[in-house]
Amino acid sequence: MSLEPARRPTLSTEVLGTLRRQITAGEWPVGTRIPPEPELMRQLQVARGTVREAVRALAHAGLLEVRQGDGTYVRATSELSGAVQRLYADQASTELLEVRAALEGQAAHLAATRATDKDLAALTATLERRAEAWTAKDFEGWLAADWEFHTRIVDAAGNALLAELYRNLAEPLRASMSEFWELPGFDGADPAGHEDLVAALRGRDPAAAARQADANINATAEWRGFAG
């Protein structure tokens, strides 16, 4: 059986790979504008058409967003995350919360037996920062701490694939919470639910941890008006 000669990737494919690595490594964070074409051409030592072809492919994959007259911005750090954002751009889908509930429930169940004392201490510290940010009316700080709390639980589950899937929901989930600051009666400093979840983890009770994670998602659904 003969083998076909190995083929070198095209220049545009190499440039695409370089840009993609910049994005996935976080060198260009989500929401930031990437260097303009002339700068990319200079750094990569390629022609304008090669840069445009690579950017076009990454935009089609959902990693970049080209804004006419403004520039090109990082939209997502993976193709899956970009696809989720395209599907749920309205930020108002029960399906997104249902998937989040499935992932967080399983993560809490696993973390109840796998979380270390260091994990539990970090979760408590994160909740303290969350409450402090809310009191200081620092919504970005509150949102960052809240998201960190949930991702720490997912990480404590000790399942790399579960963590990767969860992080691909990061941007649409964070965006869906952007309006919470204005909701009447919403108290982002209230530790109820979150502290109960940590207590279940400390008690090494997988069933209770999963139930509390589910209850937290249901509470979010009610605030967003999804329950019914």
C-alpha positions as CSV (number, residue, x, y, z in Angstrom):
1,M,0.0,0.0,0.0
2,S,1.6,3.3,-1.1
3,L,1.4,6.5,0.9
4,E,0.6,9.9,-0.6
5,P,3.4,12.5,-0.3
6,A,3.0,14.7,2.8
7,R,1.8,18.1,2.0
8,R,2.8,21.3,3.7
9,P,-0.1,23.4,5.0
10,T,-0.8,26.5,3.0
11,L,0.4,29.9,4.3
12,S,-3.1,31.0,5.2
13,T,-3.5,27.8,7.2
14,E,-0.3,28.5,9.1
15,V,-1.4,32.1,9.8
16,L,-4.8,30.9,10.9
17,G,-3.2,28.5,13.3
18,T,-1.0,31.3,14.7
19,L,-3.9,33.6,15.2
20,R,-6.0,30.9,16.7
21,R,-3.3,30.1,19.3
22,Q,-3.2,33.7,20.3
23,I,-6.9,33.6,21.0
24,T,-7.1,30.2,22.7
25,A,-4.1,31.1,24.9
26,G,-5.8,34.3,26.1
27,E,-3.1,36.6,24.6
28,W,-6.1,38.4,23.0
29,P,-8.9,38.2,25.6
30,V,-12.5,38.0,24.6
31,G,-13.9,41.4,23.8
32,T,-10.6,43.0,22.8
33,R,-9.7,44.2,19.4
34,I,-6.9,42.4,17.6
35,P,-4.1,44.3,15.8
36,P,-5.1,45.9,12.5
37,E,-4.3,44.3,9.2
38,P,-1.0,46.3,8.6
39,E,0.3,45.3,12.0
40,L,-0.6,41.6,11.5
41,M,1.0,41.7,8.0
42,R,4.2,43.2,9.5
43,Q,4.4,40.7,12.4
44,L,3.5,37.7,10.3
45,Q,5.5,38.8,7.2
46,V,2.6,37.8,4.9
47,A,0.4,39.6,2.4
48,R,-2.8,41.3,3.1
49,G,-4.9,38.6,1.3
50,T,-3.4,35.9,3.5
51,V,-4.3,37.8,6.7
52,R,-7.8,38.4,5.4
53,E,-8.3,34.8,4.5
54,A,-7.3,33.7,8.0
55,V,-9.4,36.3,9.8
56,R,-12.4,35.4,7.6
57,A,-12.1,31.7,8.6
58,L,-11.8,32.5,12.3
59,A,-14.8,34.8,12.0
60,H,-16.8,32.0,10.3
61,A,-15.8,29.7,13.2
62,G,-17.1,32.2,15.7
63,L,-13.8,33.1,17.3
64,L,-13.6,36.6,15.8
65,E,-16.2,39.3,14.9
66,V,-15.5,41.7,12.2
67,R,-17.1,45.1,12.8
68,Q,-17.0,47.3,9.7
69,G,-15.3,50.6,10.3
70,D,-14.2,49.6,13.8
71,G,-12.0,46.6,13.6
72,T,-11.9,42.9,14.4
73,Y,-12.7,41.7,18.0
74,V,-12.3,38.4,19.8
75,R,-15.7,36.8,20.3
76,A,-14.8,33.4,21.8
77,T,-11.9,31.3,22.7
78,S,-13.1,28.1,20.9
79,E,-15.3,27.0,18.1
80,L,-17.8,25.5,20.5
81,S,-18.1,28.7,22.5
82,G,-18.5,30.7,19.4
83,A,-21.3,28.4,18.2
84,V,-23.1,28.7,21.5
85,Q,-22.9,32.4,21.3
86,R,-24.4,32.5,17.8
87,L,-27.2,30.1,18.8
88,Y,-28.0,32.0,22.0
89,A,-27.2,35.6,21.1
90,D,-30.5,36.8,22.5
91,Q,-29.3,35.6,25.9
92,A,-32.8,34.5,26.8
93,S,-32.9,30.7,26.3
94,T,-34.0,28.2,28.8
95,E,-31.9,25.6,26.9
96,L,-28.7,27.3,28.0
97,L,-29.7,27.2,31.7
98,E,-30.8,23.5,31.3
99,V,-27.4,22.6,30.0
100,R,-25.7,24.6,32.7
101,A,-27.9,22.8,35.3
102,A,-26.8,19.4,34.0
103,L,-23.1,20.3,34.1
104,E,-23.2,22.1,37.5
105,G,-25.3,19.3,39.1
106,Q,-22.8,16.6,38.0
107,A,-19.8,18.8,38.9
108,A,-21.2,19.4,42.4
109,H,-21.9,15.6,42.8
110,L,-18.3,14.8,41.9
111,A,-16.8,17.6,43.9
112,A,-18.5,16.4,47.1
113,T,-16.0,13.5,47.1
114,R,-13.1,15.0,45.2
115,A,-12.7,18.6,46.5
116,T,-9.6,19.2,48.6
117,D,-9.5,21.3,51.7
118,K,-7.7,23.9,49.5
119,D,-10.6,23.9,47.1
120,L,-13.1,24.5,49.9
121,A,-11.1,27.3,51.4
122,A,-10.8,29.0,48.0
123,L,-14.6,28.7,47.5
124,T,-15.2,30.4,50.8
125,A,-12.8,33.2,50.0
126,T,-14.4,33.7,46.6
127,L,-17.8,34.1,48.2
128,E,-16.4,36.7,50.5
129,R,-15.1,38.7,47.6
130,R,-18.4,38.3,45.8
131,A,-20.3,39.9,48.8
132,E,-17.7,42.7,49.1
133,A,-18.0,43.5,45.4
134,W,-21.8,43.7,45.6
135,T,-21.6,46.0,48.7
136,A,-19.1,48.2,46.9
137,K,-21.4,48.3,43.8
138,D,-18.6,46.8,41.8
139,F,-20.7,44.7,39.4
140,E,-17.8,43.6,37.2
141,G,-16.0,42.4,40.4
142,W,-19.2,40.6,41.6
143,L,-19.7,38.9,38.3
144,A,-16.1,37.8,38.1
145,A,-16.3,36.4,41.7
146,D,-19.6,34.7,41.0
147,W,-18.3,33.0,37.9
148,E,-15.1,32.0,39.7
149,F,-17.1,30.3,42.4
150,H,-18.9,28.1,39.8
151,T,-15.8,27.3,37.8
152,R,-14.0,26.4,41.0
153,I,-16.6,23.8,41.8
154,V,-16.4,22.4,38.3
155,D,-12.6,22.2,38.6
156,A,-12.9,20.5,42.0
157,A,-15.0,17.8,40.2
158,G,-11.7,16.6,38.8
159,N,-13.1,15.9,35.3
160,A,-11.1,17.8,32.6
161,L,-13.7,17.2,29.8
162,L,-16.5,18.5,32.1
163,A,-14.5,21.6,32.9
164,E,-13.7,22.2,29.2
165,L,-17.4,21.9,28.2
166,Y,-18.4,24.3,31.1
167,R,-15.9,26.9,30.1
168,N,-17.3,27.0,26.6
169,L,-20.5,28.4,28.1
170,A,-18.6,31.1,29.9
171,E,-19.3,34.1,27.7
172,P,-23.0,33.6,26.9
173,L,-23.7,32.7,30.6
174,R,-21.8,35.8,31.8
175,A,-23.6,38.0,29.3
176,S,-27.0,36.6,30.4
177,M,-26.2,37.8,34.0
178,S,-25.4,41.4,32.9
179,E,-28.9,42.6,33.7
180,F,-29.0,41.2,37.3
181,W,-27.6,44.4,38.8
182,E,-30.8,46.3,37.8
183,L,-33.4,43.7,38.8
184,P,-35.6,44.9,41.7
185,G,-35.0,43.0,44.9
186,F,-32.0,41.0,43.6
187,D,-29.4,40.7,46.3
188,G,-26.1,39.6,45.0
189,A,-24.6,39.7,48.5
190,D,-27.0,37.1,49.8
191,P,-24.9,34.0,50.4
192,A,-27.9,31.6,50.7
193,G,-27.7,28.8,48.2
194,H,-24.0,29.3,47.5
195,E,-22.9,28.8,51.2
196,D,-25.4,25.9,51.4
197,L,-23.6,24.3,48.4
198,V,-20.2,24.7,50.1
199,A,-21.6,23.2,53.2
200,A,-22.8,20.1,51.2
201,L,-19.3,19.8,49.7
202,R,-17.7,20.0,53.2
203,G,-20.1,17.4,54.4
204,R,-19.1,15.1,51.5
205,D,-22.7,14.7,50.6
206,P,-22.9,14.2,46.8
207,A,-26.7,14.1,46.6
208,A,-27.2,17.2,48.7
209,A,-24.5,19.1,46.7
210,A,-26.3,18.2,43.4
211,R,-29.7,19.2,44.8
212,Q,-28.3,22.6,45.9
213,A,-26.6,23.2,42.6
214,D,-30.0,22.5,40.9
215,A,-31.8,24.8,43.3
216,N,-29.4,27.6,42.6
217,I,-30.0,27.3,38.8
218,N,-33.8,27.2,39.5
219,A,-33.4,30.4,41.4
220,T,-31.6,32.0,38.5
221,A,-34.3,30.9,36.2
222,E,-36.9,32.5,38.3
223,W,-35.0,35.8,38.4
224,R,-34.7,35.8,34.7
225,G,-38.4,34.9,34.3
226,F,-37.7,31.5,32.7
227,A,-39.6,29.4,35.3
228,G,-43.2,28.6,34.8
